Amino acid sequence: QVQLVESGGGLVQPGGSLRLSCAASGSMFSMNDMDWYRQAPGKQRELVASIGRYGHTNYGDYVKGRFTASRDNAKSTVYLQMNSLTPEDTAVYYCHTRYRSYDYWGQGTQVTVSS
């Protein structure tokens, strides 16, 4: 059983920053790729960033240069540092991993970018 718990969302002004965290349960964490997705109202869920077990990262084109994913395997936690936020980044952000052919999702954390 894998549980993912996100935190760190909130309301921020355009140009501001937030750091999201995702704490994972289970001994699988250090061996698993972890992803951040987001879903805005009326839109499909989209991949924001992925981070591999050794820290290799990939990003969606819409966040490259602004968002940074990282992980702390000792704490079983992944992070998403979000800078230069725009209203288009407003969404619910989800943590995701796939383990033993099952997809696991966190409950999501709301990020709202507005003045």
C-alpha positions in Angstrom: 0.0 0.0 0.0 1.3 3.4 -1.0 0.0 6.7 0.4 0.9 10.1 -1.0 0.1 13.3 0.9 0.7 16.7 -0.8 1.0 20.0 1.0 2.2 23.5 0.4 -0.5 24.9 -1.9 -2.2 28.2 -1.4 -2.9 31.6 -2.9 0.0 33.5 -4.4 0.3 36.7 -6.5 1.6 36.5 -10.1 5.3 36.3 -10.1 5.4 34.7 -6.7 6.7 31.3 -5.6 5.5 28.2 -3.8 7.0 25.0 -2.8 4.9 21.9 -2.8 5.8 18.7 -0.9 4.6 15.1 -1.3 5.3 12.7 1.5 5.1 9.0 0.6 4.6 6.0 2.8 6.1 2.7 2.1 9.6 1.4 1.5 9.3 1.7 -2.3 9.9 5.4 -2.4 13.7 5.4 -3.1 13.2 3.0 -6.0 10.3 4.8 -7.7 9.9 7.5 -10.2 7.7 10.2 -8.9 5.5 12.7 -10.8 3.7 15.9 -10.4 0.5 16.5 -12.3 -1.9 19.3 -12.3 -5.5 19.8 -13.3 -7.2 23.1 -13.9 -11.0 23.5 -14.0 -12.4 22.2 -17.3 -9.0 20.9 -18.4 -7.4 17.5 -18.6 -4.8 16.5 -16.0 -1.4 17.2 -17.4 2.1 16.1 -16.4 4.2 18.9 -14.8 7.4 17.2 -13.8 8.9 13.8 -13.3 11.8 12.8 -11.1 13.6 9.5 -11.3 15.0 7.4 -8.5 18.4 9.0 -9.0 17.1 12.5 -9.4 16.9 12.8 -13.2 14.1 15.2 -14.0 11.8 16.0 -16.9 9.4 18.9 -17.3 6.4 19.9 -19.3 7.3 22.7 -21.8 4.9 25.1 -20.0 7.0 25.0 -16.7 10.5 24.6 -18.0 12.9 27.1 -16.4 10.3 28.0 -13.7 9.6 24.8 -11.8 12.1 22.5 -10.2 11.4 19.0 -8.9 13.6 17.4 -6.2 13.5 14.5 -3.8 14.8 13.5 -0.4 14.8 9.8 -0.3 15.7 9.8 3.4 12.5 11.6 4.1 10.5 9.8 1.4 9.4 13.2 0.1 9.4 14.9 -3.3 9.2 18.6 -3.8 8.1 21.0 -6.5 9.6 24.5 -6.3 7.5 26.8 -8.4 8.8 30.2 -9.4 7.5 33.0 -11.6 3.9 31.8 -11.2 1.2 33.0 -13.6 -2.6 32.7 -13.4 -2.3 29.9 -15.9 -0.6 27.8 -13.3 -3.7 27.8 -11.2 -4.8 24.2 -10.7 -4.9 21.3 -8.3 -1.5 19.7 -8.1 -1.2 16.0 -7.6 1.6 13.7 -6.7 1.7 10.4 -8.5 3.7 7.2 -8.7 3.3 3.8 -10.2 4.2 0.7 -8.2 3.7 -2.9 -9.0 1.4 -2.0 -12.0 -0.8 0.3 -9.8 -1.2 4.0 -10.1 -1.2 5.9 -6.8 -2.3 9.5 -6.4 -2.4 12.0 -3.6 -5.4 14.0 -2.7 -4.1 17.1 -4.4 -3.3 20.6 -3.2 -4.8 23.7 -4.6 -2.6 26.4 -6.1 -4.2 29.7 -7.0 -2.3 32.5 -8.7 -4.2 35.7 -8.5 -3.7 39.4 -7.7 
